[in-house]
Amino acid sequence: MIESTREKYNTAFREAFDLEQDSDLKSLEYQSIDEWDSIGHMTLMSELEDAFNITISTDDLIQFESYSQGSDILKRYGIVIN
């Protein structure tokens, strides 16, 4: 079974922040949970880079402040989260 871009995206968030389910993801914002601190942010960026085989620019890394905003940023890399 091929994993969708949404599944890869959600898995990256769950792995980075040790979350159990997807239901809490849509409301996530930087520092909205203890796990999404500066170290957690870098872990998330690494998970996303690995999942999608990309390198996220420093500007995009800084602008990546929420679950919903992240999908817009990934569009710059040709990745549509659906």
Rosetta silent file (secondary structure, phi, psi, omega in degrees, C-alpha in Angstrom):
SEQUENCE: MIESTREKYNTAFREAFDLEQDSDLKSLEYQSIDEWDSIGHMTLMSELEDAFNITISTDDLIQFESYSQGSDILKRYGIVIN
SCORE:     score description
SCORE:     0.000 S_00000001
   1 L     0.000  131.281 -179.362    0.000    0.000    0.000 S_00000001
   2 L   -86.137  132.035 -179.656    1.335    3.394   -1.005 S_00000001
   3 L   -80.136  131.913  178.669    1.305    6.027    1.715 S_00000001
   4 L   -72.956  164.620  177.207   -0.426    9.302    0.750 S_00000001
   5 H   -62.511  -35.360  177.550    1.281   12.641    1.216 S_00000001
   6 H   -63.372  -43.059  178.988   -1.181   13.368    4.054 S_00000001
   7 H   -63.301  -42.229  177.754   -0.217   10.128    5.789 S_00000001
   8 H   -62.966  -43.433 -179.855    3.490   10.939    5.429 S_00000001
   9 H   -61.336  -49.672 -179.670    2.881   14.473    6.713 S_00000001
  10 H   -63.276  -40.528  179.372    0.879   13.256    9.703 S_00000001
  11 H   -61.821  -40.265  178.566    3.414   10.536   10.483 S_00000001
  12 H   -59.872  -43.949  178.505    6.208   13.123   10.555 S_00000001
  13 H   -65.823  -46.090 -179.531    4.278   15.162   13.130 S_00000001
  14 H   -61.327  -42.901 -179.657    3.364   12.104   15.217 S_00000001
  15 H   -66.343  -45.650 -176.986    6.965   10.861   15.201 S_00000001
  16 H   -63.712  -37.471 -173.454    8.495   14.257   15.980 S_00000001
  17 H  -111.693    8.655  177.472    6.139   14.991   18.856 S_00000001
  18 L    53.646   51.100 -179.809    5.377   11.440   20.039 S_00000001
  19 L   -98.956  148.933 -176.456    1.643   11.805   19.397 S_00000001
  20 L   -85.183  -37.388 -171.938   -0.776    8.893   19.337 S_00000001
  21 L  -138.328  162.432 -177.706   -3.422   10.058   16.867 S_00000001
  22 H   -78.635  -18.572 -171.634   -4.034   12.425   13.975 S_00000001
  23 H   -60.460  -25.003 -177.616   -7.080   14.130   15.490 S_00000001
  24 H   -91.992   -4.988 -170.947   -4.960   16.660   17.398 S_00000001
  25 H   -70.340  -42.471 -171.850   -2.714   17.645   14.504 S_00000001
  26 H   -59.650  -25.354 -179.234   -4.784   20.297   12.716 S_00000001
  27 H   -93.861   -0.506 -176.227   -4.681   22.670   15.693 S_00000001
  28 L   -68.751  134.327  173.707   -0.933   22.329   16.285 S_00000001
  29 E  -136.390  156.506  178.630    1.158   25.478   16.272 S_00000001
  30 L   -51.746  128.673 -179.957    4.756   26.130   17.257 S_00000001
  31 L    66.463   14.450  176.241    5.057   26.044   21.058 S_00000001
  32 L   -80.214  -17.162  172.702    1.375   25.088   21.468 S_00000001
  33 L  -131.353  154.894 -177.559    2.566   21.827   23.053 S_00000001
  34 L   -56.803  -36.104 -176.645    5.652   21.216   25.168 S_00000001
  35 L   -68.446  -24.267 -178.356    7.139   18.923   22.529 S_00000001
  36 L   -94.224   66.032  172.204    7.102   21.626   19.835 S_00000001
  37 L  -101.272 -166.147 -176.816    9.957   23.682   21.184 S_00000001
  38 H   -63.901  -36.887  178.086   13.087   24.605   19.224 S_00000001
  39 H   -70.821  -43.563  176.783   14.492   21.075   19.452 S_00000001
  40 H   -61.027  -34.994  178.931   11.136   19.537   18.527 S_00000001
  41 H   -63.371  -44.580  179.549   10.961   21.936   15.587 S_00000001
  42 H   -67.400  -35.517  176.315   14.275   20.688   14.233 S_00000001
  43 H   -63.502  -43.400  177.801   13.147   17.099   14.772 S_00000001
  44 H   -61.557  -45.215 -179.913    9.983   17.819   12.781 S_00000001
  45 H   -60.337  -40.928  178.220   11.963   19.418    9.962 S_00000001
  46 H   -64.315  -43.705  178.224   14.216   16.367    9.831 S_00000001
  47 H   -60.469  -42.516 -179.638   11.216   14.011    9.777 S_00000001
  48 H   -68.562  -41.805  178.161    9.661   15.986    6.904 S_00000001
  49 H   -61.229  -42.831  178.311   12.906   16.109    4.943 S_00000001
  50 H   -66.362  -43.965 -176.397   13.295   12.350    5.311 S_00000001
  51 H   -63.652  -37.767 -173.637    9.645   11.605    4.488 S_00000001
  52 H  -110.378    3.207  178.150    9.607   13.689    1.319 S_00000001
  53 L    54.823   52.252  179.682   13.284   13.493    0.331 S_00000001
  54 L  -130.700  170.357  170.408   13.711   17.293    0.343 S_00000001
  55 L  -121.645  117.583 -177.393   15.914   19.900    2.001 S_00000001
  56 L   -83.392  128.612 -178.893   13.922   22.649    3.680 S_00000001
  57 L   -67.731  160.123  178.982   15.477   26.094    3.328 S_00000001
  58 H   -60.381  -42.378  178.940   16.318   28.179    6.366 S_00000001
  59 H   -60.339  -44.368  179.408   13.639   30.737    5.447 S_00000001
  60 H   -68.344  -36.833  177.503   10.987   28.032    5.186 S_00000001
  61 H   -58.901  -43.197 -179.390   12.190   26.416    8.401 S_00000001
  62 H   -69.271  -37.491 -177.400   11.684   29.719   10.221 S_00000001
  63 H   -78.404  -14.439 -175.857    8.256   30.337    8.646 S_00000001
  64 L   -76.042   92.667 -172.772    6.974   26.836    9.450 S_00000001
  65 L  -117.945   -0.526  178.776    4.862   27.690   12.497 S_00000001
  66 E  -159.063  163.359  176.765    1.812   25.437   12.300 S_00000001
  67 H   -57.449  -48.064 -176.804    0.449   22.194   10.904 S_00000001
  68 H   -69.529  -39.771  179.496   -1.740   24.039    8.395 S_00000001
  69 H   -66.168  -33.386 -179.207    0.955   26.493    7.341 S_00000001
  70 H   -60.176  -38.344  179.567    3.407   23.647    6.801 S_00000001
  71 H   -65.351  -33.026  175.531    1.356   22.144    3.992 S_00000001
  72 H   -68.096  -40.225  178.854    1.518   25.506    2.171 S_00000001
  73 H   -64.396  -40.584 -178.878    5.282   25.624    2.620 S_00000001
  74 H   -65.811  -22.967  176.065    5.685   22.112    1.256 S_00000001
  75 H   -60.141  -30.036  178.503    3.914   23.191   -1.953 S_00000001
  76 L   -64.063  -18.847 -178.717    7.070   25.197   -2.714 S_00000001
  77 L  -104.880   11.657  178.858    8.846   21.841   -2.965 S_00000001
  78 L    79.250   18.484 -178.504    6.231   20.322   -5.266 S_00000001
  79 L  -109.653  117.326  177.878    4.523   18.419   -2.461 S_00000001
  80 L  -103.926  119.804  179.402    0.746   18.675   -2.246 S_00000001
  81 L   -85.235  112.043 -179.589   -0.701   17.399    1.007 S_00000001
  82 L  -137.323    0.000    0.000   -4.015   15.743    0.163 S_00000001
